[in-house]
Amino acid sequence: MTSSPRLVFDHDIFQLQLHGGIRLYFTELSRALRAEQGARLRQLHPSLSSDVVPLPPENRDNVLMGGIRLGSLLVSFVSSVLPSPPWHSRKIYHATYYRNPFLHWSANPVVVTVHDLIHECCPQYFDPAYASSIQRYVKAKRRCIFAADAIIAVSHATREDLLHTYPQIEPSRVHVIHHGSDHVPLTGSPKSRYPHPDGLPFGPYLLYVGSRGHYKGFDDLLHAFSELGGSSREVGLVCVGSPFTAEESARIQSFSLDGNVISVQADEVHLVRLYQHALGFVYPSWREGFGLPILEAMRSGCPVICSDIPSSKEIADRYALFFKAGDPKALFSTLQQLFELDPERRSRLLTAAQAHASRFTWQDAARRTCDLYLGLLGRHAS
């Protein structure tokens, strides 16, 4: 009896990120593959247990200039591309990031996931001081993309960006597989809700989640939020992420929003609590590859306001309130529209949005990804 083919992930993203969207993607995909596709595929992690786990800080910080890490990361890079011995089953390699310099010499089929093309399509969004490091990143990413036998794009918008940026890529190599969202519990009746978050200096609040720099549209949100008047002045803005920089604090002060805008750090449970009790979640980005927080908010019973960029329109569909990206006045008008929703319409929107978000599951992502792996192995063997 032939044993199941083997899937290998390298260590890269698990050393690079303690938290973050790409790490979450591989963690949830790995869990779902083990749970749902274990009979079809065995997972291996070179010199790690079969669980996807973070490496200790002393290894995670072991960095050389240029981004190549020592020790176990280098071992995982090399062992992932080496051929299987004759007595082992076939092996497929899914790179977790874009820094394995040996991909072109892989004896195994290679899969790469492209999460966005923002650096390639919109270099103007980034500080020129980081131009050289961005160029190195883009070059390494391009090398991995062209070495891959199959490419997963996390959205149709990302696939279009990829094929526009690199028209020499054969479209049949690029497969759209959406993320799941069921790592966030589905909020149903009031009894299923967590208690209201503690320690907030205001009652009702809007929610912003993630990094705030570059293309994220955070300044647009501050501008629109500062225009709110009347009873809306009692509304706060909670920003989940890193503490404000001195520049951000000065910007908040310039809008006279001291005390109305706070930053908090939140684990998974606290984040769900914040989603569940927010008046709305605001996603003002100018460009994204997917937009996972949109689905997280919807599953948590939180109304979503987002910019009308292609990825957000694809992921949110008709279950969010949209505004023109980069237009604070349009965002302000949409915030007013949110506050003016009558309870019945708000309830209908939330119910429909939850049903929509529930269609994005890691089980489905794992099934489709496993189908891709096995099809690639079949073609590679022929």
Secondary structure, 3 states (H helix, E strand, C coil): CCCCCEEEECCHHHHHCCCCHHHHHHHHHHHHHHHHHCCCCEEECCCCCCCCCCCCHHHHCCECCCCCECCHHHHHHHHHHCCCCCCCCCEEEEECCCCCCCHHHCCCCEEEEECCCHHHHCHHHCCHHHHHHHHHHHHHHHHHHHHCCEEEECCHHHHHHHHHHCCCCCHHHEEECCCCCCCCCCCCCHHHCCCCCCCCCCCCEEEEECCCCCCCCHHHHHHHHHCCCHHHHHCEEEEECCCCCHHHHHHHHHCCCCCCEEEECCCHHHHHHHHHHCCEEEECCCCCCCCHHHHHHHHCCCCEEEECCHHHHHHHCCCCEEECCCCHHHHHHHHHHHHCCCHHHHHHHHHHHHHHHCCCCHHHHHHHHHHHHHHHHHHHHC
